[in-house]
């Protein structure tokens, strides 16, 4: 077996650690506004009923228009 093992804890300088964990309070894009989207209609029971009413069945006889 190998006896050399990498340390599991990352070691870094104290000053560098302080720079990484300091809180930065910045405001970016203050004039940005979300675009208002129109509410989409929901798919309801009437839509399902229309789909079933319009679908063709394989058991019904084929009607021809002459």
VMD Tcl script that builds the backbone (N, CA, C; Angstrom):
set m [mol new atoms 198]
animate dup $m
set s [atomselect $m all]
$s set {name element resname resid chain x y z} {
  {N N UNK 1 A 0.830 -1.180 0.000}
  {CA C UNK 1 A 0.000 0.000 0.000}
  {C C UNK 1 A 0.876 1.245 0.000}
  {N N UNK 2 A 0.302 2.310 -0.529}
  {CA C UNK 2 A 1.044 3.562 -0.528}
  {C C UNK 2 A 0.937 4.207 0.845}
  {N N UNK 3 A 2.022 4.728 1.309}
  {CA C UNK 3 A 2.008 5.357 2.622}
  {C C UNK 3 A 1.862 6.878 2.522}
  {N N UNK 4 A 2.069 7.448 1.338}
  {CA C UNK 4 A 1.926 8.898 1.191}
  {C C UNK 4 A 0.477 9.223 0.815}
  {N N UNK 5 A -0.137 10.057 1.600}
  {CA C UNK 5 A -1.540 10.397 1.394}
  {C C UNK 5 A -1.657 11.919 1.298}
  {N N UNK 6 A -2.490 12.375 0.395}
  {CA C UNK 6 A -2.717 13.816 0.258}
  {C C UNK 6 A -3.547 14.299 1.442}
  {N N UNK 7 A -3.279 15.488 1.964}
  {CA C UNK 7 A -4.093 16.005 3.063}
  {C C UNK 7 A -5.514 16.304 2.578}
  {N N UNK 8 A -6.506 15.964 3.391}
  {CA C UNK 8 A -7.896 16.156 2.995}
  {C C UNK 8 A -8.378 17.579 3.229}
  {N N UNK 9 A -7.665 18.352 4.022}
  {CA C UNK 9 A -8.036 19.740 4.288}
  {C C UNK 9 A -7.135 20.648 3.463}
  {N N UNK 10 A -7.770 21.564 2.752}
  {CA C UNK 10 A -7.010 22.495 1.931}
  {C C UNK 10 A -6.431 23.569 2.836}
  {N N UNK 11 A -5.142 23.799 2.703}
  {CA C UNK 11 A -4.476 24.798 3.522}
  {C C UNK 11 A -4.168 26.011 2.662}
  {N N UNK 12 A -4.470 27.209 3.190}
  {CA C UNK 12 A -4.159 28.441 2.473}
  {C C UNK 12 A -3.749 29.513 3.460}
  {N N UNK 13 A -3.178 30.541 2.918}
  {CA C UNK 13 A -2.701 31.631 3.760}
  {C C UNK 13 A -3.869 32.358 4.401}
  {N N UNK 14 A -3.630 32.924 5.568}
  {CA C UNK 14 A -4.686 33.581 6.327}
  {C C UNK 14 A -5.217 34.814 5.614}
  {N N UNK 15 A -4.351 35.587 4.974}
  {CA C UNK 15 A -4.788 36.789 4.255}
  {C C UNK 15 A -5.657 36.431 3.044}
  {N N UNK 16 A -5.263 35.396 2.356}
  {CA C UNK 16 A -6.040 34.952 1.206}
  {C C UNK 16 A -7.414 34.439 1.637}
  {N N UNK 17 A -7.471 33.743 2.743}
  {CA C UNK 17 A -8.748 33.262 3.281}
  {C C UNK 17 A -9.642 34.427 3.670}
  {N N UNK 18 A -9.092 35.462 4.269}
  {CA C UNK 18 A -9.882 36.643 4.636}
  {C C UNK 18 A -10.440 37.333 3.407}
  {N N UNK 19 A -9.676 37.387 2.329}
  {CA C UNK 19 A -10.161 38.004 1.093}
  {C C UNK 19 A -11.310 37.200 0.485}
  {N N UNK 20 A -11.242 35.904 0.599}
  {CA C UNK 20 A -12.286 35.064 0.011}
  {C C UNK 20 A -13.599 35.118 0.778}
  {N N UNK 21 A -13.528 35.278 2.085}
  {CA C UNK 21 A -14.750 35.202 2.876}
  {C C UNK 21 A -15.327 36.564 3.254}
  {N N UNK 22 A -14.704 37.653 2.820}
  {CA C UNK 22 A -15.279 38.965 3.123}
  {C C UNK 22 A -16.527 39.177 2.279}
  {N N UNK 23 A -17.495 39.803 2.873}
  {CA C UNK 23 A -18.776 40.038 2.210}
  {C C UNK 23 A -18.674 41.283 1.345}
  {N N UNK 24 A -19.081 41.148 0.105}
  {CA C UNK 24 A -19.054 42.257 -0.830}
  {C C UNK 24 A -20.489 42.694 -1.064}
  {N N UNK 25 A -20.772 43.954 -0.778}
  {CA C UNK 25 A -22.128 44.465 -0.982}
  {C C UNK 25 A -22.122 45.321 -2.243}
  {N N UNK 26 A -22.600 44.740 -3.318}
  {CA C UNK 26 A -22.667 45.436 -4.595}
  {C C UNK 26 A -24.076 45.333 -5.142}
  {N N UNK 27 A -24.451 46.341 -5.867}
  {CA C UNK 27 A -25.728 46.307 -6.562}
  {C C UNK 27 A -25.431 46.372 -8.046}
  {N N UNK 28 A -25.885 45.379 -8.755}
  {CA C UNK 28 A -25.614 45.287 -10.178}
  {C C UNK 28 A -26.925 45.421 -10.931}
  {N N UNK 29 A -26.924 46.169 -12.002}
  {CA C UNK 29 A -28.089 46.355 -12.884}
  {C C UNK 29 A -29.291 46.875 -12.105}
  {N N UNK 30 A -29.199 48.075 -11.610}
  {CA C UNK 30 A -30.288 48.655 -10.827}
  {C C UNK 30 A -31.489 49.024 -11.678}
  {N N UNK 31 A -31.302 49.277 -12.971}
  {CA C UNK 31 A -32.415 49.695 -13.821}
  {C C UNK 31 A -33.101 48.523 -14.526}
  {N N UNK 32 A -32.743 47.306 -14.201}
  {CA C UNK 32 A -33.327 46.120 -14.835}
  {C C UNK 32 A -34.710 45.840 -14.265}
  {N N UNK 33 A -35.688 45.612 -15.157}
  {CA C UNK 33 A -37.043 45.254 -14.738}
  {C C UNK 33 A -37.460 43.998 -15.485}
  {N N UNK 34 A -38.118 43.113 -14.759}
  {CA C UNK 34 A -38.598 41.878 -15.372}
  {C C UNK 34 A -39.727 42.197 -16.338}
  {N N UNK 35 A -39.739 41.487 -17.452}
  {CA C UNK 35 A -40.775 41.674 -18.447}
  {C C UNK 35 A -42.050 40.974 -17.989}
  {N N UNK 36 A -43.170 41.654 -18.092}
  {CA C UNK 36 A -44.444 41.053 -17.700}
  {C C UNK 36 A -44.937 40.171 -18.833}
  {N N UNK 37 A -45.237 38.913 -18.516}
  {CA C UNK 37 A -45.723 37.976 -19.519}
  {C C UNK 37 A -47.218 37.767 -19.336}
  {N N UNK 38 A -47.873 37.546 -20.446}
  {CA C UNK 38 A -49.313 37.294 -20.395}
  {C C UNK 38 A -49.568 35.906 -19.818}
  {N N UNK 39 A -50.643 35.790 -19.063}
  {CA C UNK 39 A -50.983 34.507 -18.465}
  {C C UNK 39 A -51.543 33.582 -19.537}
  {N N UNK 40 A -50.946 32.405 -19.665}
  {CA C UNK 40 A -51.374 31.447 -20.667}
  {C C UNK 40 A -52.644 30.748 -20.187}
  {N N UNK 41 A -53.578 30.513 -21.101}
  {CA C UNK 41 A -54.790 29.795 -20.686}
  {C C UNK 41 A -54.460 28.352 -20.327}
  {N N UNK 42 A -55.161 27.839 -19.357}
  {CA C UNK 42 A -54.897 26.471 -18.915}
  {C C UNK 42 A -55.652 25.476 -19.791}
  {N N UNK 43 A -55.183 24.259 -19.778}
  {CA C UNK 43 A -55.797 23.181 -20.540}
  {C C UNK 43 A -56.887 22.579 -19.681}
  {N N UNK 44 A -58.134 22.681 -20.086}
  {CA C UNK 44 A -59.245 22.271 -19.240}
  {C C UNK 44 A -59.978 21.040 -19.732}
  {N N UNK 45 A -61.045 20.721 -19.034}
  {CA C UNK 45 A -61.834 19.531 -19.357}
  {C C UNK 45 A -62.562 19.690 -20.684}
  {N N UNK 46 A -62.939 20.902 -21.033}
  {CA C UNK 46 A -63.610 21.123 -22.308}
  {C C UNK 46 A -62.666 20.814 -23.465}
  {N N UNK 47 A -61.408 21.148 -23.315}
  {CA C UNK 47 A -60.424 20.830 -24.342}
  {C C UNK 47 A -60.264 19.314 -24.501}
  {N N UNK 48 A -60.220 18.590 -23.399}
  {CA C UNK 48 A -60.133 17.127 -23.459}
  {C C UNK 48 A -61.368 16.529 -24.124}
  {N N UNK 49 A -62.528 17.068 -23.816}
  {CA C UNK 49 A -63.765 16.569 -24.398}
  {C C UNK 49 A -63.754 16.785 -25.907}
  {N N UNK 50 A -63.286 17.946 -26.368}
  {CA C UNK 50 A -63.220 18.226 -27.804}
  {C C UNK 50 A -62.232 17.304 -28.512}
  {N N UNK 51 A -61.123 16.990 -27.881}
  {CA C UNK 51 A -60.142 16.089 -28.484}
  {C C UNK 51 A -60.738 14.703 -28.657}
  {N N UNK 52 A -61.422 14.214 -27.634}
  {CA C UNK 52 A -62.026 12.886 -27.733}
  {C C UNK 52 A -63.161 12.865 -28.751}
  {N N UNK 53 A -63.890 13.941 -28.861}
  {CA C UNK 53 A -65.003 14.011 -29.807}
  {C C UNK 53 A -64.497 14.024 -31.246}
  {N N UNK 54 A -63.347 14.656 -31.486}
  {CA C UNK 54 A -62.827 14.800 -32.844}
  {C C UNK 54 A -61.969 13.624 -33.309}
  {N N UNK 55 A -61.507 12.781 -32.403}
  {CA C UNK 55 A -60.612 11.710 -32.831}
  {C C UNK 55 A -61.389 10.646 -33.602}
  {N N UNK 56 A -60.692 10.017 -34.527}
  {CA C UNK 56 A -61.307 8.998 -35.367}
  {C C UNK 56 A -61.092 7.633 -34.736}
  {N N UNK 57 A -62.078 6.828 -34.807}
  {CA C UNK 57 A -61.986 5.491 -34.256}
  {C C UNK 57 A -61.772 4.497 -35.383}
  {N N UNK 58 A -61.000 3.451 -35.111}
  {CA C UNK 58 A -60.722 2.439 -36.128}
  {C C UNK 58 A -61.919 1.518 -36.333}
  {N N UNK 59 A -62.842 1.478 -35.385}
  {CA C UNK 59 A -63.979 0.569 -35.489}
  {C C UNK 59 A -65.146 1.180 -36.257}
  {N N UNK 60 A -65.190 2.505 -36.405}
  {CA C UNK 60 A -66.291 3.138 -37.125}
  {C C UNK 60 A -66.100 2.971 -38.627}
  {N N UNK 61 A -67.199 2.818 -39.375}
  {CA C UNK 61 A -67.067 2.682 -40.833}
  {C C UNK 61 A -66.567 4.002 -41.450}
  {N N UNK 62 A -65.833 3.868 -42.543}
  {CA C UNK 62 A -65.285 5.016 -43.224}
  {C C UNK 62 A -66.377 5.652 -44.065}
  {N N UNK 63 A -66.633 6.929 -43.847}
  {CA C UNK 63 A -67.676 7.608 -44.618}
  {C C UNK 63 A -67.057 8.362 -45.784}
  {N N UNK 64 A -67.652 8.191 -46.958}
  {CA C UNK 64 A -67.149 8.873 -48.156}
  {C C UNK 64 A -68.178 9.892 -48.598}
  {N N UNK 65 A -67.649 11.017 -49.034}
  {CA C UNK 65 A -68.520 12.050 -49.578}
  {C C UNK 65 A -68.438 11.965 -51.092}
  {N N UNK 66 A -69.581 11.788 -51.733}
  {CA C UNK 66 A -69.598 11.636 -53.202}
  {C C UNK 66 A -70.038 12.918 -53.833}
}
mol reanalyze $m
mol bondsrecalc $m
mol representation Tube
mol addrep $m
